[in-house]
Amino acid sequence: MLVSGRGRLLTALLQAQKWPFQPSRDMKLVQFRAPHLVGPHLGLETGNGGGVINLNAFDPTLPKMMRQFLEQGEATLSVARRALAAQLPVLPRSEVTFLAPVTRPDKVVCVGMNYVDHCKEQNVPVPKEPIIFSKFASSIVGPYDEVVLPPQSQEVDWEVELAVVIGKKGKHIKATDAMAHVAGFTVAHDVSVRDWLTRRNGKQWLLGKTFDTFCPLGPALVTKDSVADPHNLKICCRVNGEVVQSSNTNQMVFKTEDLIAWVSQFVTFSPGDVILTGTPPGVGVFRKPPVFLKKGDEVQCEIEELGVIINKVV
């Protein structure tokens, strides 16, 4: 007897509700839009460049935004695991617009000079304490959105970074407990305006880092159990196909655990908070002569196991 597509979907969903948890090596959470859906939805990216499992169709009680999803902790993650096992319902990638995996976080914490090889590039000593600054959440855009050059500067530069997404609230977190507060990792492009970092605004970094569209994130939030070792990942940036940054996250001065322990002395971390962990060498400002982004450029930021984000400069 032939079973209709609707019947196969129902059968798979019923089976998935019964399947026990199996640790996944491919848990890639995304926020997306689709023409036939109202507002943002949560999903799971399947395979390498595959379609998207619509988590809100799998379980309509799930939140539709990542912050609220993460706030519910293991309860929502267990549903996502069952949906991943079922592999239904899947939307073709061509029908989906990817949003940043986290939007409107309470905090975007950034770390300066956190790669040993980036410090050598600048001929400066390795910091003894993390150098912390911030970007406004309004700078966040999706993994394939455009980066808009501001009229205030001609010195816009690229910076690929590993981003940590917080999954559990906490303050005064010990380094040994820090990974329990991490939901996962994603790729970030910390777009930077050099003259506003070094010569304007009293040399305070905030304005030079936080123009609109200056924090592309994505393509997915890869859960921590899906990443073998976040501190041993190849990381690179390409501008118009040319490799301009190429390093490894093992060059980080302060690892994820140290950063969470340090910053949580001062502020309370909340689910959805993002930490940009610093950039490796190869940024445009230190080239001879300096090179900056211009209209029409395409920037690709890629991290092993996490994926690639591609942003056109307009």
C-alpha positions as CSV (number, residue, x, y, z in Angstrom):
1,M,0.0,0.0,0.0
2,L,1.3,3.4,-1.0
3,V,1.7,5.9,1.9
4,S,1.1,9.6,1.1
5,G,3.7,12.3,1.8
6,R,1.6,13.6,4.6
7,G,1.3,10.1,6.1
8,R,5.1,9.6,5.9
9,L,5.6,12.9,7.7
10,L,3.2,12.0,10.4
11,T,4.8,8.5,10.9
12,A,8.2,10.1,11.2
13,L,7.1,12.7,13.7
14,L,5.4,10.0,15.8
15,Q,8.5,7.8,15.8
16,A,10.8,10.8,16.6
17,Q,8.8,11.6,19.7
18,K,9.7,8.1,21.0
19,W,13.4,8.0,20.1
20,P,15.8,8.4,23.0
21,F,18.5,11.1,23.0
22,Q,21.5,10.3,20.9
23,P,24.4,12.8,21.0
24,S,24.6,14.5,17.6
25,R,27.7,15.6,15.7
26,D,25.6,17.8,13.4
27,M,23.4,20.0,15.5
28,K,23.4,23.3,13.6
29,L,20.6,25.6,14.8
30,V,19.5,28.4,12.5
31,Q,17.0,31.3,12.4
32,F,15.4,31.7,9.0
33,R,12.5,33.2,7.0
34,A,10.6,31.6,4.2
35,P,8.0,33.1,1.8
36,H,5.1,30.9,3.0
37,L,5.9,31.4,6.7
38,V,5.0,34.4,9.0
39,G,8.0,35.9,10.7
40,P,11.2,34.3,11.8
41,H,11.4,30.5,12.5
42,L,13.9,28.2,14.1
43,G,15.4,25.3,12.2
44,L,18.3,22.9,11.8
45,E,20.7,23.0,8.9
46,T,21.1,19.5,7.5
47,G,24.3,18.2,6.0
48,N,26.8,20.4,4.2
49,G,24.8,23.1,2.5
50,G,21.6,21.0,2.8
51,G,18.0,22.0,3.5
52,V,16.5,23.2,6.7
53,I,14.4,21.2,9.2
54,N,11.6,23.5,10.4
55,L,11.6,23.1,14.1
56,N,8.4,25.1,14.6
57,A,6.6,22.7,12.2
58,F,8.0,19.7,14.0
59,D,6.8,21.1,17.4
60,P,4.6,24.2,17.2
61,T,5.1,24.8,20.9
62,L,8.8,25.7,20.4
63,P,9.8,29.4,20.5
64,K,10.5,31.0,17.1
65,M,13.5,33.0,18.3
66,M,16.9,31.6,19.4
67,R,17.1,33.6,22.7
68,Q,13.8,32.2,23.9
69,F,14.8,28.7,22.7
70,L,18.1,28.8,24.6
71,E,16.4,30.1,27.8
72,Q,14.4,26.9,28.0
73,G,17.6,24.9,28.0
74,E,17.6,21.1,27.7
75,A,13.8,20.9,27.2
76,T,14.0,22.6,23.8
77,L,17.4,21.1,22.8
78,S,15.9,17.6,23.3
79,V,13.1,18.4,20.9
80,A,15.7,19.6,18.4
81,R,17.6,16.4,18.7
82,R,14.4,14.4,17.9
83,A,13.7,16.6,14.9
84,L,17.3,16.0,13.7
85,A,16.8,12.3,14.0
86,A,13.6,12.4,12.1
87,Q,15.0,14.6,9.3
88,L,11.5,16.0,8.7
89,P,10.0,18.4,7.7
90,V,12.8,19.8,5.5
91,L,12.6,23.0,3.5
92,P,14.8,23.3,0.4
93,R,17.7,25.7,1.0
94,S,16.6,27.7,-2.0
95,E,13.3,28.6,-0.2
96,V,15.0,29.8,2.9
97,T,16.5,33.2,3.9
98,F,19.1,32.7,6.7
99,L,19.0,35.2,9.6
100,A,21.8,35.5,12.1
101,P,21.5,32.5,14.5
102,V,21.1,35.0,17.4
103,T,19.4,38.3,17.0
104,R,18.9,41.0,19.7
105,P,21.2,39.5,22.3
106,D,21.5,41.2,25.6
107,K,25.2,41.6,25.1
108,V,27.8,41.4,22.3
109,V,31.1,41.1,24.1
110,C,34.3,41.5,22.1
111,V,37.9,40.7,22.8
112,G,40.9,42.6,21.4
113,M,44.4,41.3,20.6
114,N,43.5,37.7,21.6
115,Y,45.6,35.9,19.0
116,V,49.3,35.4,19.6
117,D,50.1,35.8,15.9
118,H,48.0,38.9,15.6
119,C,50.0,40.5,18.5
120,K,53.2,39.6,16.6
121,E,51.8,41.3,13.5
122,Q,51.4,44.5,15.4
123,N,54.7,44.1,17.3
124,V,52.9,44.5,20.6
125,P,53.2,42.3,23.8
126,V,50.6,39.6,24.4
127,P,48.0,40.9,26.9
128,K,48.2,39.8,30.5
129,E,44.4,40.3,30.9
130,P,41.7,40.1,28.3
131,I,41.0,43.4,26.5
132,I,37.2,43.8,26.5
133,F,35.0,46.0,24.4
134,S,31.5,45.8,22.8
135,K,29.4,46.1,19.8
136,F,25.7,47.1,19.8
137,A,23.3,44.3,19.0
138,S,21.9,46.5,16.2
139,S,25.1,45.8,14.2
140,I,24.2,42.1,13.8
141,V,23.1,40.9,10.4
142,G,22.7,37.5,8.7
143,P,25.4,35.3,7.3
144,Y,24.7,36.3,3.7
145,D,23.6,39.9,4.2
146,E,25.3,43.0,2.8
147,V,27.8,45.1,4.7
148,V,27.1,48.8,4.2
149,L,30.0,51.1,3.9
150,P,29.3,54.2,6.1
151,P,29.9,57.7,4.7
152,Q,31.9,58.6,7.8
153,S,35.0,56.6,6.8
154,Q,37.1,55.1,3.9
155,E,39.0,52.7,6.3
156,V,36.6,49.8,6.7
157,D,38.5,46.6,7.5
158,W,37.7,42.8,7.8
159,E,38.2,40.6,10.9
160,V,37.1,36.9,11.0
161,E,36.3,35.7,14.5
162,L,35.1,32.6,16.4
163,A,31.9,33.6,18.3
164,V,30.7,31.9,21.4
165,V,27.0,31.9,22.2
166,I,25.9,31.6,25.8
167,G,23.2,29.1,26.7
168,K,22.9,29.4,30.5
169,K,22.6,32.4,32.8
170,G,25.5,33.0,35.3
171,K,27.8,35.4,37.1
172,H,31.1,34.8,38.8
173,I,31.5,31.7,36.7
174,K,34.6,29.6,37.3
175,A,36.7,28.7,34.3
176,T,36.2,25.0,35.2
177,D,32.4,25.5,35.0
178,A,32.4,27.9,32.0
179,M,31.6,25.4,29.2
180,A,28.3,24.4,31.0
181,H,27.2,28.0,30.2
182,V,28.0,27.7,26.5
183,A,25.3,26.8,23.9
184,G,27.6,26.6,21.0
185,F,29.7,28.5,18.4
186,T,29.3,30.4,15.2
187,V,31.3,32.4,12.7
188,A,31.5,36.2,13.1
189,H,32.8,39.0,10.9
190,D,33.9,41.9,13.2
191,V,33.8,44.6,10.6
192,S,35.9,47.5,11.8
193,V,36.5,51.2,10.9
194,R,40.2,51.9,11.6
195,D,40.2,55.7,11.8
196,W,37.4,55.7,14.3
197,L,39.3,53.1,16.3
198,T,42.6,54.9,16.4
199,R,42.1,58.6,15.7
200,R,38.5,59.5,16.5
201,N,36.1,59.3,19.4
202,G,39.0,59.7,21.9
203,K,40.4,56.4,20.6
204,Q,37.5,54.5,22.3
205,W,36.7,51.5,20.1
206,L,32.9,51.3,20.4
207,L,31.9,53.6,17.5
208,G,34.5,52.1,15.1
209,K,33.1,48.7,15.7
210,T,29.3,49.1,15.9
211,F,28.1,50.7,12.7
212,D,24.9,49.1,11.3
213,T,25.6,45.8,9.5
214,F,29.1,45.5,11.1
215,C,28.5,42.1,12.8
216,P,27.5,39.4,10.3
217,L,26.9,36.1,12.2
218,G,26.2,32.5,11.1
219,P,25.4,30.5,9.2
220,A,24.4,28.4,12.3
221,L,24.8,28.0,16.0
222,V,26.7,24.8,16.1
223,T,26.1,23.2,19.5
224,K,29.2,22.6,21.6
225,D,28.8,18.8,21.5
226,S,29.0,19.0,17.8
227,V,32.5,20.7,17.8
228,A,35.5,18.4,18.5
229,D,37.7,21.2,19.9
230,P,36.8,24.9,19.6
231,H,40.4,25.8,20.3
232,N,41.9,23.8,17.4
233,L,39.9,25.0,14.4
234,K,41.3,26.4,11.1
235,I,40.0,30.0,10.7
236,C,40.3,32.1,7.5
237,C,39.1,35.2,5.7
238,R,39.0,35.7,1.9
239,V,38.4,39.0,0.1
240,N,37.3,38.6,-3.5
241,G,38.6,35.0,-3.3
242,E,42.1,35.9,-2.0
243,V,43.1,34.5,1.4
244,V,43.9,37.4,3.7
245,Q,43.7,35.8,7.1
246,S,44.7,32.2,7.8
247,S,45.3,30.8,11.3
248,N,44.0,28.4,13.9
249,T,42.0,29.1,17.1
250,N,44.8,27.4,19.0
251,Q,46.5,30.8,18.7
252,M,44.0,32.4,21.1
253,V,45.6,33.9,24.1
254,F,42.5,33.5,26.4
255,K,40.3,30.5,25.6
256,T,36.6,30.4,25.9
257,E,36.6,29.3,29.5
258,D,39.0,32.1,30.6
259,L,37.0,34.8,28.8
260,I,33.7,33.7,30.4
261,A,35.3,33.6,33.8
262,W,36.9,37.0,33.4
263,V,33.9,38.9,31.9
264,S,31.4,37.3,34.4
265,Q,33.2,39.0,37.2
266,F,31.7,42.2,35.9
267,V,28.4,41.3,34.2
268,T,25.8,38.6,34.3
269,F,25.7,36.4,31.2
270,S,22.3,35.5,29.8
271,P,21.2,33.0,27.1
272,G,21.8,34.4,23.7
273,D,24.7,36.6,24.7
274,V,27.5,36.5,22.1
275,I,31.3,36.7,22.7
276,L,33.5,37.6,19.7
277,T,36.9,36.0,20.7
278,G,39.3,38.1,18.6
279,T,40.8,37.9,15.2
280,P,44.0,36.4,13.7
281,P,46.6,38.3,11.7
282,G,46.1,39.5,8.1
283,V,43.8,42.5,8.6
284,G,44.0,45.2,6.0
285,V,45.3,48.0,8.2
286,F,48.6,46.3,8.8
287,R,49.3,45.6,5.1
288,K,51.9,47.6,3.3
289,P,50.3,49.7,2.0
290,P,47.1,49.3,4.0
291,V,44.1,47.8,2.2
292,F,40.5,48.6,3.0
293,L,37.1,47.3,1.8
294,K,35.4,49.0,-1.1
295,K,32.1,48.8,-2.8
296,G,31.6,45.5,-4.7
297,D,34.0,43.5,-2.6
298,E,32.9,40.1,-1.3
299,V,34.2,38.9,2.1
300,Q,34.1,35.2,3.1
301,C,34.7,34.3,6.7
302,E,35.2,30.6,7.4
303,I,35.9,28.4,10.4
304,E,36.4,24.7,10.3
305,E,33.4,22.7,11.5
306,L,31.3,25.9,11.7
307,G,30.8,26.9,8.1
308,V,31.3,30.1,6.0
309,I,29.5,33.4,5.9
310,I,29.6,35.5,2.7
311,N,29.0,39.2,2.8
312,K,28.9,41.6,-0.2
313,V,30.2,45.2,0.5
314,V,27.8,47.9,-0.7
